[in-house]
Amino acid sequence: MPSYSDVQKAVRVEKFKIWFAWFSGGWIVLGTALATQNVHIVSVITQALLVVYALLATVAAVTMTNRLNRKADAARREVLGDY
């Protein structure tokens, strides 16, 4: 059975992975938007996709973090013996 600190470390690592992926994806899309800013129609499309990406990625990251928090809470209760 894992200890309480093992559960905390695993949760911390998973949250870091989730938000690092969110941050990295944002930089990639932002770089694409900046690279296409001088091509007018492509720039408009890219900016629209940037907004859509930001919304979807943020919702996905928050949802995954919340689900991870619920799973971690259940694992902590199991480790600590609270039901």
Secondary structure as GFF3:
##gff-version 3
##sequence-region A 1 83
A	DSSP	alpha_helix	4	35	.	.	.	ID=ss1
A	DSSP	alpha_helix	40	80	.	.	.	ID=ss2
###
